[in-house]
Amino acid sequence: MKRLEGKVALISGTARGQGRAAALRFAAEGALVVGGDLQHEEAVETQRLIAREGGTALTPGPLDVTDEASVRSWVAEAVDAFGAIDIVYANAGAVRFGGIAGQPYEDYAFTMRAELDSVWLTVRAAWAHLIGSRGCVLTVGSTAGLTGSLTNQRTALPQLSAALEPGGAPIASKGGVIALTRQLAAEGAPYGIRANCVSPGMIDTDGSRANLLAADHPMRSIARHIPLGRTGTPDDVVNAAVFLASAEASYITGANLVVNGGWSTVLPGAVPDATS
């Protein structure tokens, strides 16, 4: 028996990166996947990849997770196609960089809407269906939602959108996602709805390699500071998400599962000399 057999899973941001990895893995575990992304053609390619592996997926149309009408339409098409919603994986987002001194308010507001409001809109649109299925919510936080950063000015901002797949995320918006997840767990509990957050650290993707892991970025050597000695992969994050979505986690709600190789458990310090 596959771990998500017959479950209807809505996954936003399925064009590439962690979203595509999640869609492929959830389908392999037996879920009926409903994907969506502003990068619609790439999300459709994810659907094709699932079909080639014998899975079932639907990608109704371009999805804008910051637009209430777009999100409601996406949810409605999922219900029309499969009759229920069991899992909501609010993965997508979009960002603009900047520190507190120089960032325009419109960039801050854009990111808060795309990273935090988008989660609220997605879960709100699916809530009645989750009550019906006693389903679960998965959100994406970040190590950056737990601590500040001396090397990456990100008062409101992660490195890239979830559709372009970040490895990290903003302080304010991702901290808000973690807090919102706990509240969803509290409100959902009487209906059997579980809500949990997965918080990645530095994840090696096309997006992070072009930004935080680029040769000219101060965080390029971050793997030396991670206790497990490497950056993460999209599959590392998806493994945690599959567990939290499955019956194996039936007594877990309101949790924030940090997936960062131990990065947030240690204080920064000198990197041992390779010759010592």
VENBEL-V541991 format. One record per residue. N is the residue number from 1. SS is DSSP state (~ for helix, > for strand, _ for the rest). PHI is phi in radians with two decimals (NA if undefined). PSI is psi as a letter, one per 30 degrees, with the letter a starting at -180 (* if undefined). Layout:
n/ss/phi/psi
N/SS/PHI/PSI
N/SS/PHI/PSI
//
This chain:
n/ss/phi/psi
1/_/NA/k
2/_/-1.28/l
3/_/-1.20/f
4/_/-2.13/g
5/_/-0.93/k
6/_/1.32/g
7/_/-1.39/k
8/>/-1.60/j
9/>/-2.06/j
10/>/-1.54/k
11/>/-2.27/j
12/>/-1.59/l
13/_/1.31/h
14/_/-1.61/g
15/_/-1.20/e
16/_/-2.91/a
17/~/1.00/b
18/~/-1.09/e
19/~/-1.14/e
20/~/-1.15/e
21/~/-1.04/e
22/~/-1.13/e
23/~/-1.06/e
24/~/-1.11/e
25/~/-1.25/e
26/~/-1.08/e
27/~/-1.13/e
28/~/-1.11/f
29/_/-1.53/g
30/_/1.71/g
31/_/-1.31/l
32/>/-1.61/j
33/>/-1.65/k
34/>/-1.96/j
35/>/-1.71/l
36/>/-3.05/k
37/_/-2.95/l
38/_/-1.13/e
39/_/-1.44/i
40/~/-1.12/e
41/~/-1.10/e
42/~/-1.23/e
43/~/-1.16/e
44/~/-1.12/e
45/~/-1.12/e
46/~/-1.06/e
47/~/-1.05/e
48/~/-1.11/e
49/~/-1.09/e
50/~/-1.13/e
51/~/-1.08/e
52/~/-1.10/f
53/_/-1.60/g
54/_/1.51/g
55/_/-1.58/l
56/>/-2.09/k
57/>/-2.60/l
58/>/-2.39/k
59/_/-2.26/j
60/_/-1.06/e
61/_/3.07/l
62/_/-0.96/k
63/_/-2.01/k
64/_/-1.90/j
65/_/-1.26/f
66/_/-1.67/f
67/_/-1.95/j
68/~/-1.04/e
69/~/-1.12/e
70/~/-1.11/e
71/~/-1.15/e
72/~/-1.08/e
73/~/-1.12/e
74/~/-1.05/e
75/~/-1.12/e
76/~/-1.09/e
77/~/-1.18/e
78/~/-1.12/e
79/~/-1.17/e
80/~/-1.05/e
81/~/-1.35/e
82/~/-2.13/f
83/_/1.47/f
84/_/-2.88/l
85/_/-2.34/k
86/_/-1.85/e
87/>/-2.37/k
88/>/-2.02/j
89/>/-1.95/j
90/>/-1.46/i
91/_/-1.75/f
92/_/-1.35/l
93/_/-3.07/l
94/_/-2.68/l
95/_/-2.50/l
96/_/-2.38/k
97/_/-1.31/l
98/>/2.71/k
99/_/-1.61/l
100/_/-1.10/e
101/_/-1.28/e
102/_/-2.08/f
103/_/-1.36/k
104/_/-1.16/k
105/~/-1.04/e
106/~/-1.10/e
107/~/-1.23/e
108/~/-1.03/e
109/~/-1.12/e
110/~/-1.01/e
111/~/-1.20/e
112/~/-1.07/e
113/~/-1.18/e
114/~/-1.31/e
115/~/-1.70/e
116/~/-1.91/e
117/~/-1.04/e
118/~/-1.07/e
119/~/-1.17/e
120/~/-1.04/e
121/~/-1.06/e
122/~/-1.16/e
123/~/-1.17/e
124/~/-1.05/e
125/~/-1.17/e
126/~/-1.72/f
127/~/-0.99/e
128/~/-1.06/e
129/~/-1.28/e
130/~/-1.16/e
131/~/-1.07/e
132/~/-1.11/e
133/~/-1.76/f
134/_/0.90/h
135/_/-1.52/a
136/>/-2.46/l
137/>/-2.04/k
138/>/-2.10/k
139/>/-2.08/l
140/>/-2.06/j
141/_/-1.65/b
142/_/-3.07/l
143/~/-0.96/e
144/~/-1.18/f
145/~/-1.45/f
146/_/-1.90/f
147/_/-2.45/l
148/_/-1.42/l
149/_/-2.45/k
150/_/-1.51/f
151/_/-1.89/f
152/_/-2.39/j
153/_/-1.28/j
154/>/-2.54/h
155/_/-0.83/e
156/_/-2.14/f
157/_/-2.25/k
158/_/-1.51/a
159/_/-1.43/e
160/_/-2.71/l
161/_/-1.25/l
162/_/-1.13/f
163/_/-1.15/e
164/_/-1.66/f
165/_/1.16/j
166/_/-1.46/l
167/_/-1.71/f
168/_/-2.12/a
169/_/-2.92/l
170/_/-1.34/l
171/~/-1.20/e
172/~/-1.19/e
173/~/-1.24/e
174/~/-1.29/e
175/~/-1.07/e
176/~/-1.15/e
177/~/-1.08/e
178/~/-1.09/e
179/~/-1.15/e
180/~/-1.08/e
181/~/-1.05/e
182/~/-1.10/e
183/~/-1.20/e
184/~/-1.08/e
185/~/-1.09/e
186/~/-1.16/e
187/~/-1.30/f
188/~/-1.45/f
189/~/-0.95/e
190/~/-1.08/f
191/~/-1.81/g
192/_/1.38/g
193/_/-1.51/k
194/>/-1.75/k
195/>/-2.40/k
196/>/-2.42/l
197/>/-2.06/k
198/>/-1.91/k
199/>/-1.98/j
200/>/-1.31/l
201/_/-1.69/b
202/_/-1.37/j
203/>/-1.94/k
204/_/-1.43/j
205/_/-2.36/l
206/~/-1.01/e
207/~/-1.13/e
208/~/-1.21/e
209/~/-1.15/f
210/_/-1.48/f
211/_/-2.34/c
212/_/-1.17/f
213/_/-1.77/g
214/_/-1.21/l
215/_/-1.07/f
216/_/-1.74/g
217/_/-1.75/k
218/_/-1.11/f
219/_/-1.67/g
220/_/-1.08/f
221/_/-1.79/g
222/~/-1.03/f
223/~/-1.00/f
224/~/-1.18/f
225/~/-1.70/f
226/_/-1.55/k
227/_/-0.90/e
228/_/-1.42/f
229/_/1.39/g
230/_/-2.70/l
231/_/-1.40/l
232/>/-1.47/l
233/_/-2.10/l
234/~/-0.95/e
235/~/-1.14/e
236/~/-1.05/e
237/~/-1.25/e
238/~/-1.15/e
239/~/-0.99/e
240/~/-1.16/e
241/~/-1.13/e
242/~/-1.04/e
243/~/-1.01/e
244/~/-1.17/f
245/~/-1.44/f
246/_/-1.56/l
247/~/-1.15/f
248/~/-1.09/f
249/~/-1.86/g
250/_/-1.13/f
251/_/-1.94/g
252/_/-2.07/k
253/_/-2.64/k
254/_/1.34/g
255/_/-1.54/l
256/>/-2.11/j
257/>/-1.55/j
258/>/-1.50/k
259/>/-2.13/i
260/_/-2.53/g
261/_/1.13/g
262/_/1.57/g
263/~/-0.96/e
264/~/-1.47/g
265/~/-1.67/f
266/_/-2.16/l
267/_/-1.38/k
268/_/-1.13/k
269/_/-2.77/a
270/_/-1.19/k
271/_/-1.43/k
272/_/-0.96/k
273/_/-1.15/k
274/_/-1.07/f
275/_/-1.60/f
276/_/-1.46/*
//
